[in-house]
Amino acid sequence: MNVSTFIGDFSAKLDDKGRVVFPAGLKALVPEGVEMKFVLHKDIYQDCLEMYTFEQWQRQAEETKNRLNFFNPSHANFWRKYMQDSAIVVPDPKLGRISIPGNLKEMTGLTKDVIFAGKGFKIEIWDAATYREKEMPTDQYQALAQELSRTI
């Protein structure tokens, strides 16, 4: 099982058709043997997209599905919404562009300037202005680091 680890922030420009070049710095982090096929998914809590390798998405979706009881209507509705806000994308071989579906672009407020943010097992795609607004203030980051250090 190959697991990608994505690190770094990369600026990109979204064109009028919703296409954006997948950053070479992130592309280089996809291990040999892992297909260049990704799933875009609307983040549940933030106005951004999560981008997973198809393999990672399959693992995560299976884990999520295994927690659900499809005889429970709330669980069935959750699964429907979870899968509805997703799309498969493959960078085109010539330019490395991916096309972000209009509904996902609209749901997350993506404009021309976007950030691809490597977050380990996934990539987040943010509108650049929103990404800067949502950054955790340094004092909160340091306080949480101290709190976490006491639990280790």
N, C-alpha and C positions, 0 to 999 in steps of 0.2 A: 504494500500500500504506500503510494507516494503522497506526501503531504506538502503542500506549498506553504512557505512562510513569506508573507508580503510585508515589506518594511519600506517606509519613506512616503513623502508627500510629493505629488507631481501635478503641476498645473497643465490644463489642456483647454482647448476651445471647442465648443459645441457648434456645429454648423446649423444652418436653417432647416436641414432635413433631420436633425437629431443625431447626426453622426459625430463621433469623436475618436481620435486616434488613441488606442490603448498604449500607454507609455512603455517605451522600450525598457526602462528600468524595472518595471513590474513584470513585463513579459520575460525578461531574463531570469526571473526568480521561479518560473514554472519549471519543475523538474523534468528531466528527460523522461519520456514515456507517458507524461500526463497530457491528455488531449487539450488543445487550445479551444475549449468549449466551456462557456461560463453560464451561470445563472445569475440574473439580476433579480433582486428581491427588495421590495419596499421595506425599510427598517420599521419595526413595530412601534418604536418609541421616538424616533427622530425623523426629520424631513431629509432623509438621504437614502441612497440605494446601497444595498449590500451586494457585493459581487463575489461569488464563490466559484472555484473550479467545479465542473460538473460532478466529479468524484466526491468532493467535500459536500456539495449540496445533497447528493444522494444519501450520504451518511447522516447528515443533519436531519433531512426530511424523514428518514427511516426512524431515527431516534424520537423525533417529534410525534410521528404517527403512532409509534408504540406506546406513547403516553396517553393516547386518546381512546375513548370508548365510543364507537360510532353509533351505538344505540342511544347515546346521550345527544339530544339535538344541539346543545351548545357546543359540544365537541365537534360535531359534524359541521356546524356553521363556522367554527374556528378554522377547521381544515380547509374548507371551501375558500375562505378569505385568505388564508395563508398561501394557498396555491394560486389564487387569482392574481395576486400582486407580484407575479413572477414572470420572467421571460428568459428564454435561452438566447444567448448571443455568441457569435463566433467571429473573431477578428478576420476581416478580409485579408487574403494572403498578399495582396499587392501593397496596400498602405497600412494595414493593421487597424483599420477603423472598425468600430462597433456601432450599431444603430440602437439608440435608446428609444423604446416605444413611447409614443406620445402620452399615453395614460401615466406611465411611470415618471416621465419628465414633468408632467403637470402636477402629479401628487407630491413631488419633492421640490418643486419650485426651481428646477434647474434652468439657468439662463446660459448665456454665452460662455462665461468663465466658470470652469469647474475644477475641482480638486479630486484626484484619485489618491486616497489615503490608505496606505498599507497598514493593516491592523492584525498582522500575524496570519491567522487562518482565513482571513477574508480581506477584501478591499472595500472601502466605503467611497461612494461617489457623491460629492456635495456640490451645491452651488458655492462658489468661492466666498462670497460675502457671508452667507449663512455659516459656513465652516469657521470663519474667523469669529463670528458672533458667539458661537456655541463653545468656543475653547474654554476649558476649565481655567479659572484664575490661578495663578501660581500659589497664592496663599492657601487656597482650598486643596490644591494638588499636594502641597507639602503637609498639610494637616492630615489628609487621608493617608499619605505615605507613613506618617508617624503612627497613626492608628493601626494600620496594617502591620507595621513592624512589631507591634505589641502582641499580635495574634500569631506570629510565626514561631 
